[in-house]
Amino acid sequence: MKGAIVAGIDDRAKTPISPVLAGPYGHPFHPILVTVPIGAWVASLVFDIVSRLAAAPAAFTLGARWLIAIGVLGALAAAGVGFLDFYAIPTRTPVHRTALLHLSVNLTLTLAYALNFFWRGQGDPTRTPLGPLLLSVISLAGLGVSGYLGGKLAYHYGVRVAAESVQAEGFTGPAEHGATSPPQTTGPDQRARTQQGGD
């Protein structure tokens, strides 16, 4: 019974609620979408640093601000898809608690970056102010924490990761595949032998 329960949990955590919205089995959309905010926010911090060093920082300051906006939009899209994966995780389990923490950190970071965007609009348009720059540094550190939690969900608990039996197909050569998976026949003779065996 215990094994059956564990298998059921694994199935629910691995199978998408909506393959169209969340991605098909073994190919979730959430890890793809999170690259948008990660890339945009990292690039924004790089632009911020350059804006503090460059002789003509205005372009980098403006670019950093709008990269934050792109990251916020990408984070909202990733959160929407990620919530579908979160909804499939059984409650009152360690994996659900980890997923809830991951979700909370991501929403907090998205809010922090949204506030950062508007904060920058009130400051010096030619050079990134120190306050928003420090907020970006802190937020990016939080993004690393979120990434750790997301990695734990995928690689430790196997959320939205294909079952090991499916993974094994990628490590099976033609000879091994033929030996371990003989062709199945479904003709009349095979059905007759199956019925005799059942009798």
N, C-alpha and C positions, 0 to 999 in steps of 0.2 A: 504493500500500500504506500509506504513512504517513497519508494522509487517512482511509483506512478504519479504521486503528487509533485515530486521534483520535475519529472518529465513534463507534466502539465504546465508548471511555471515556466520552464524553459521554452515551451512552445508558445506560450502567450507573449513572452518577452521578445521572441525572435520573429514572430509573424506580424506583419504590418496590419493595422486596422483598415487602412485604405492604401492599397498599392499605388493608386493614381496620385494621391496627395503626399504620402509618406515615403514612397519608393517601393519597388518590388522586393520580394524576399531575397535577402542577401545583398541588396543594393539600396540602402537607405539614403534619402536625400539630405538628411540633417548634417552629416559630416561634410557634404559638398557645400552646403550653404554657409556653414560657419567659417569657411575660408574667406568669405567676403568681409565680415567685420574684423576678423583677425588681421588680414592683410591691410585693410584700410586704416585701422587704428595703429598698427605698427608703423605704417608709412607716415601717418599723421605726426607721431612722436618724432620721427626722423626729420620731418619738415620743421617741427617746432625747434629742434636743436639747431638746425641749419639757420633758421630765422634769427637765432640769438647770436650767430657768428658771422652771417653774411653781411656784406656791405649794403646790399639792396634786398632787405628781407621781406618786403611787402608781398611778393608773389608766393613765397614759402608760407607766410602767415595765413594768407587767404586759402592756399591749397590745403594746409593742415586743418583749417576749420571745416572745409567742405568734405575732406576725407572722413572727418568725424561723422558728418551727416550721412555719407554713404554707408559707413559702418553701422550706424543706428538702423537704417532701413534694412540692411542685410541681416542684422541681428533680429529684427522683428520677424523677418521671413523665416529665419532659422528657428526661432522660438515657436512659431506657429506649427512648423513641421515637427519639431522636437516634442511639442506637447502631445501630438498623436502617438509618438513612441512612448512617452511618459504614461499616457492613459492606459496603455496595454500592460504596464507592469503591475503585478499583484501588490496590493497594499499590505501594510504591516510586515514588510520584509526588509532585510538589510539593503537590498538593491533599490527598493522604493525610497528608503530614507536617503540613500546616496543620490538618487535621481532628483528628489525634492530639493536637496541642498544645491545640486548642480543648477537646477532651474532657478532657485532663489538668487544664487550668485549672478547668474546671467541677466536676470531682470534688473537686479541692482546696478550692474555695470552698464546696462543699456540706459537706465535712467541717469546714471552719473555722466555718461557721454552726451546725452541729450541736454542736460543742464550745462555741461561744458561748452557745447555748441552755442547756446544762447549767452553764456557768460562772456565768451570771446567777442560777441557782437557788441558788448558794452565797453570793451577796452580799446587799447591802441590797435588800429587796423594795420599798422605797418610792422609791428613786432609782437610776437606772442607774449602776453603778460606772464609773469612768474606763477601766479595763482593757477590759471588754467593749465599751464605746463606741468605743475606739480600734481594736479588732479589727473592728468593723462598718465603720468608715471605710476601713480597709485592704482589707477584703473587697469593699466596694462599688467601690473603685478597680480591684480585680482583675476585678470583674464588667464594668467598662468595657472592659478588655483582651479578655475573652472575647467581648463583643459585637462588638468590632472584628474578631476572628478569624472569628466567625460571619458577619458581613457580607461578609468576603472570600470565604468559601466560597460564599455565595449569589450575590453580585453580581460577583465577579471570576472565579470558577471555574464558576459556574452550577450548583452542586449542588442538586438537587431543584427547579430552575427549568425551566419548560417550554422546549422548543426554540424557536429564533427563528422557525421557520416557523409554530409555534402562536401565538407572541406576535403575529405579523403579522396574524392574523385580527382582533385588536382594533383595528387601524389601517386596516382595509380597509372602504370604504363599499360600499353595495349595488351601485353602478355598477361600481366597480373589481372587486368580487367577481365580478360577472357576466362582466366582461371577462377576468379572469385565471383564473377557474375555470368554464369552460363546462360545462353539464350533460352527464353521460356517459350514453350509451345502451348498453343491453346486449341489445337485441333480436336476432333472427336475422340481419337485414341487417348489423348492426355486426359480429357474430361472423364472418360470411362475408367481410367486407372485411378483417378482421384475419387470417384464415387465408390469403387471397390475398396479402396483404402479406408474410406469413411465407414463402410459397412463392417 
